[in-house]
């Protein structure tokens, strides 16, 4: 009897010759778009140079993004940026320069791929592209060198986990809380080498900004990809951003999954990850009242317009607590501009926050713009809280939604955003 196929099996199959492929098979697949960012570029450029090729046919379908060291804090970083600019000028690869934004934001915003595509980047959070019904995944820089030369790379087809999110999220609860709930259930790397499919009415109700958080944060689960279904909202967003014609892919009802989860969205509370472990997740109430010193909103996980709106509406007409440093980093220049036009940057600045240029900002601790002191606690809407992630192993990092971060910045303590009773879902 014929069996059904998952989204991953269908997309990889379509790029490896046509017919769906089964989990466990090894395939060589055609890549629609590739991405290299500045924290991995020197490896990739060395690997490309070692091939000694005159022409790199896939260069126009590859973006080089200057986002991790943006603006560059070291001489080495500035020199890598020059190499990247020169490479793009010489080969026709696409360049996103300092301040343009984070790779995972600028690729979809600029219509570089569409539903049904296969996209590979030098970053684990390349899973973000799955929000648009594409197979987005992270590979090493050396793999990208091969893609630049041949337009292909190899995959071992992963098994999939189906996560059905039913009902509707309550006020003050966001996609970030869903992914933290999954991390609490499976643990960090609990979906290693697997693909997650997020389905259900609560996913359908989410704005694209929130869907991108679902796919992005799957990287912390160890997922190879996290693919959502394509609906009218996906198609409208892709069209608005000049993407190629979508080729939507649906999983078969009799597809085979390694695991299935059903989550009641309405039962979820805002979540917080703590103890230097993204998989150690509790309801916000468990930590309520714990002091916080730094509040961070941004990154490829939660630096989108909806996040900035949540923060601005929460702090509007108020001041953040004494002694709290709040930093907001929009994920791209276009988000920064949109936030300016809506007056959100002004609201945040008046409340005492600092707004940084678009990019990865403080997330990686490379740029050292937000070093917390020993025994200080950071609450952040980023994606990782391992010891020393923000540069100081003696500080503590909590991970939560942008709403929870903003609420906590106002009080100076871990605070349930529902205390401010603001619900600002948008249709975007």
C-alpha positions in Angstrom: 0.0 0.0 0.0 1.2 3.5 -0.8 2.0 5.6 2.2 1.7 9.3 2.6 4.5 11.8 2.8 5.5 14.7 5.2 6.2 18.3 4.1 9.9 17.6 4.3 9.7 14.4 2.3 7.8 16.2 -0.4 9.9 19.4 -0.6 13.2 17.5 -0.6 11.9 15.0 -3.1 10.7 17.8 -5.5 14.3 19.2 -5.4 16.0 15.8 -5.8 14.4 14.6 -9.0 10.7 14.9 -8.5 9.1 12.1 -6.5 8.7 12.3 -2.7 11.5 10.7 -0.8 11.3 8.7 2.5 12.9 9.6 5.8 16.4 8.0 6.0 17.1 8.3 2.3 20.2 10.3 1.3 19.5 12.7 -1.6 21.3 15.3 -3.6 18.9 18.3 -3.9 18.8 21.5 -5.9 18.9 24.6 -3.7 16.7 27.6 -4.6 18.5 30.2 -2.4 21.6 30.2 -0.2 22.8 32.6 2.5 26.1 33.3 4.2 26.4 35.7 7.2 29.5 37.5 8.5 30.1 35.2 11.4 30.7 32.3 9.0 31.9 34.1 5.9 35.6 33.7 6.3 35.2 29.8 6.4 32.9 30.0 3.4 35.1 32.3 1.4 38.2 30.1 2.1 36.3 27.0 0.9 35.1 28.8 -2.2 38.6 30.0 -3.0 40.0 26.5 -2.6 37.7 25.3 -5.4 39.6 27.6 -7.7 36.6 28.2 -10.0 36.3 31.0 -12.5 32.5 31.1 -12.4 30.1 30.5 -9.5 26.8 30.0 -11.3 24.7 30.1 -8.1 26.1 33.4 -6.9 23.1 35.5 -7.9 20.9 33.2 -5.8 23.2 33.6 -2.7 23.0 36.5 -0.2 25.9 37.6 1.9 24.6 39.4 5.0 26.6 41.6 7.4 24.5 41.2 10.5 26.4 39.6 13.4 29.2 42.2 13.6 27.0 45.1 12.7 28.6 47.7 13.0 31.9 45.8 13.3 33.4 45.9 16.8 36.8 44.6 15.9 39.4 45.1 13.2 39.0 41.4 12.1 35.3 41.8 11.6 35.7 45.0 9.6 38.2 43.2 7.4 35.8 40.2 6.8 33.2 42.8 5.8 35.5 44.1 3.1 36.1 40.6 1.8 32.4 40.0 1.6 31.7 43.2 -0.2 34.4 42.5 -2.7 33.2 39.0 -3.3 29.7 40.1 -4.0 30.9 42.9 -6.4 33.0 40.3 -8.3 30.6 37.4 -8.5 27.1 39.0 -8.5 26.1 37.6 -5.2 23.6 39.6 -3.3 24.9 41.9 -0.5 23.1 43.1 2.6 25.4 45.6 4.3 25.7 46.8 7.9 22.3 48.0 9.2 20.2 46.3 6.5 19.2 43.7 9.0 19.4 40.1 10.1 19.7 37.4 7.4 16.5 35.6 8.5 14.6 38.8 8.2 16.0 40.3 5.0 15.7 37.1 2.9 11.9 36.8 3.1 11.4 40.6 3.2 13.2 40.9 -0.1 11.3 38.1 -1.8 14.3 35.8 -2.2 12.3 32.6 -1.9 8.8 31.3 -1.9 6.5 28.5 -0.6 7.8 25.1 -1.6 11.5 26.3 -2.0 14.6 24.8 -0.5 16.8 27.4 1.3 20.1 26.8 3.0 22.0 29.2 5.2 25.1 29.2 7.4 23.1 29.5 10.5 21.0 27.2 12.6 18.1 29.7 12.7 17.7 29.3 8.9 14.7 27.2 10.1 12.9 30.6 10.1 12.1 30.2 6.3 9.7 27.4 7.2 7.2 29.9 8.3 6.5 30.4 4.5 6.1 26.7 3.7 9.7 26.5 2.6 12.3 24.0 3.7 14.9 26.3 5.5 17.9 24.7 7.1 21.4 25.5 8.4 24.6 24.1 6.9 28.3 24.8 7.3 30.1 27.4 5.2 31.9 24.7 3.3 28.5 23.3 2.1 27.6 26.7 0.8 30.8 26.8 -1.2 29.6 23.6 -3.0 26.1 25.2 -3.5 27.7 28.3 -5.1 29.5 26.1 -7.5 26.9 23.5 -8.3 23.5 24.7 -7.0 23.1 21.5 -5.1 23.9 19.8 -1.7 23.2 16.5 0.0 20.6 15.7 2.7 19.7 12.7 4.8 15.9 13.0 4.7 14.8 13.7 8.3 11.9 12.2 10.2 9.2 14.7 11.1 7.3 15.6 14.3 3.8 17.0 13.9 2.7 19.6 16.4 -1.0 20.5 16.3 -1.9 23.8 18.1 -5.6 23.9 18.6 -7.9 26.6 20.2 -6.7 30.1 20.5 -3.9 31.8 22.4 -5.0 33.9 25.3 -4.3 37.6 25.7 -0.6 38.2 26.5 0.4 34.8 25.1 2.4 34.6 21.9 4.2 32.2 19.5 7.3 32.6 21.7 5.4 31.0 24.6 4.3 28.1 22.4 8.0 27.4 21.4 9.1 27.7 25.0 6.4 25.2 26.0 7.7 22.8 23.3 11.2 23.3 24.7 10.0 22.6 28.2 8.4 19.4 27.0 11.1 18.1 24.7 14.2 19.7 26.2 16.9 21.6 24.3 17.8 19.5 21.2 14.8 17.3 21.8 14.0 17.3 18.1 17.6 16.8 16.9 17.8 15.9 13.2 14.0 16.1 12.8 11.7 18.4 11.1 8.8 20.0 13.0 5.4 20.6 11.2 3.3 23.2 13.1 -0.4 22.9 12.2 -3.8 23.7 13.7 -6.2 26.6 14.1 -3.9 28.6 16.4 -1.2 28.6 13.8 -3.6 29.7 11.1 -4.7 32.6 13.3 -1.1 33.8 13.8 0.3 36.8 12.0 3.4 36.1 9.9 5.6 37.8 12.5 4.5 35.2 15.1 4.8 32.3 12.6 8.4 33.3 12.0 9.0 32.9 15.7 7.6 29.4 15.7 9.9 28.3 12.8 12.9 30.2 14.1 12.9 29.0 17.6 12.7 25.4 16.5 16.5 25.6 16.1 16.8 25.4 19.9 14.9 22.1 19.7 17.7 20.9 17.3 15.3 20.8 14.4 16.6 20.6 10.9 13.6 22.6 9.7 10.2 23.8 11.0 7.6 24.0 8.2 4.2 25.6 8.4 1.3 25.1 5.9 0.7 27.7 3.2 -2.5 29.6 3.5 -4.0 32.9 2.2 -2.0 34.9 4.6 1.3 33.3 3.5 0.4 33.9 -0.2 -0.5 37.5 0.5 2.7 38.2 2.4 4.9 36.6 -0.2 3.2 38.6 -3.0 3.6 41.8 -1.0 7.3 41.2 -0.8 7.9 40.3 -4.4 8.6 36.6 -3.9 8.4 34.2 -6.8 5.0 32.4 -7.5 4.4 30.1 -4.5 4.3 26.3 -5.0 2.4 25.3 -1.8 3.1 21.9 -0.3 0.7 20.0 1.9 1.5 16.9 4.0 -0.6 13.8 3.3 -3.1 12.8 5.9 -1.4 9.4 6.1 2.1 10.7 6.4 4.4 8.9 8.9 5.6 10.9 11.9 8.2 10.1 14.5 6.0 11.8 17.1 2.8 13.8 17.3 1.8 16.4 19.9 -1.5 18.1 20.4 -1.4 21.4 22.4 -4.4 23.3 23.6 -3.3 26.9 22.9 -5.9 28.4 25.3 -4.3 26.6 28.2 -0.8 28.1 27.7 0.5 30.8 30.0 3.5 33.1 29.3 6.7 31.1 29.8 10.2 31.8 30.9 13.4 29.7 30.3 16.0 29.9 33.1 19.0 28.2 34.7 21.2 28.7 31.7 19.1 26.1 29.8 16.6 27.0 27.1 14.9 23.6 27.9 14.3 24.5 31.5 11.0 26.3 31.1 8.5 27.5 33.7 5.3 29.6 33.7 6.1 33.3 34.3 4.3 33.1 37.7 7.0 30.8 39.1 9.7 33.5 38.7 7.4 36.5 39.2 9.0 39.1 41.4 12.6 38.1 40.7 14.7 41.2 39.9 15.9 42.0 36.4 18.5 44.5 35.4 18.7 44.3 31.6 15.7 43.9 29.2 16.4 43.0 25.6 13.9 42.9 22.7 15.0 41.9 19.2 17.0 39.2 17.4 15.9 36.9 14.5 13.4 35.3 17.0 11.5 38.4 18.2 12.7 41.6 16.6 9.8 42.1 14.3 7.2 44.9 14.1 4.7 43.1 16.2 7.3 42.7 19.0 8.2 46.3 18.9 4.5 47.2 18.9 3.9 45.1 22.0 6.8 46.7 23.8 5.8 50.3 22.8 2.1 49.9 23.7 3.1 48.4 27.1 5.6 51.2 28.0 3.6 54.1 26.5 3.2 56.9 28.9 5.3 55.1 31.5 9.0 54.9 32.4 11.0 51.7 32.7 12.1 50.9 36.2 15.1 52.6 37.7 18.3 50.7 37.2 16.9 48.7 34.2 18.7 49.0 30.9 16.2 48.3 28.1 17.5 47.8 24.6 15.4 47.2 21.5 17.0 46.0 18.2 14.8 45.9 15.1 15.5 42.8 13.0 15.8 44.9 9.8 16.0 48.4 8.5 12.5 48.2 7.0 11.1 47.2 10.4 13.0 50.1 12.0 11.5 52.4 9.5 8.0 51.1 10.0 8.4 51.4 13.7 9.6 55.0 13.3 6.6 55.8 11.0 4.2 54.4 13.7 5.9 56.5 16.4 7.0 53.4 18.3 10.7 54.4 18.4 9.7 57.7 20.0 7.5 56.0 22.6 10.3 53.5 23.5 12.9 56.2 23.8 10.7 58.4 26.0 10.2 55.4 28.3 13.9 55.1 28.7 14.8 52.4 26.3 17.7 52.5 23.8 17.0 51.5 20.2 19.9 50.0 18.3 20.6 49.8 14.5 19.0 46.8 12.8 21.0 43.6 13.0 21.8 40.7 15.4 22.6 43.4 18.0 23.5 42.1 21.4 22.2 38.6 20.9 25.6 37.0 20.3 27.6 38.8 22.9 30.1 39.6 20.1 29.3 43.2 19.9 29.6 43.7 23.7 27.1 46.5 23.7 25.1 45.1 26.6 27.5 43.5 29.0 25.6 42.6 32.2 27.5 42.7 35.4 28.2 39.7 37.6 25.1 38.5 39.4 22.9 40.7 37.2 19.9 39.2 35.5 19.0 39.7 31.8 15.5 39.1 30.5 15.5 38.7 26.7 13.3 37.8 23.8 16.3 36.2 22.1 16.7 32.4 21.6 19.6 31.2 23.7 20.5 31.6 27.4 23.5 29.4 27.9 26.1 30.6 30.3 28.1 33.5 28.8 25.9 33.9 25.8 25.9 37.7 26.3 29.6 37.8 27.1 29.6 37.4 30.9 29.3 33.9 32.3 28.6 35.4 35.8 25.3 37.0 34.6 22.0 35.2 34.4 19.8 35.2 31.2 16.0 34.6 31.2 14.3 34.0 27.8 10.7 35.2 27.4 8.3 36.8 24.9 8.7 40.5 24.0 5.5 41.2 26.0 7.0 39.6 29.1 10.3 41.4 28.6 8.6 44.8 28.3 6.3 44.2 31.3 9.4 43.2 33.4 11.3 46.3 32.2 8.5 48.5 33.6 8.5 46.8 37.0 12.2 45.8 37.4 11.0 42.3 38.2 9.9 39.3 36.3 6.3 40.2 35.5 3.3 38.5 33.8 2.4 40.7 30.8 -1.3 39.9 31.4 -1.1 42.2 34.4 -1.0 45.0 31.8 -3.9 43.4 30.0 -2.9 44.5 26.5 -3.7 42.4 23.5 -2.5 43.8 20.3 -2.7 41.0 17.7 -2.5 42.4 14.2 -3.7 40.9 10.9 -0.3 41.4 9.2 
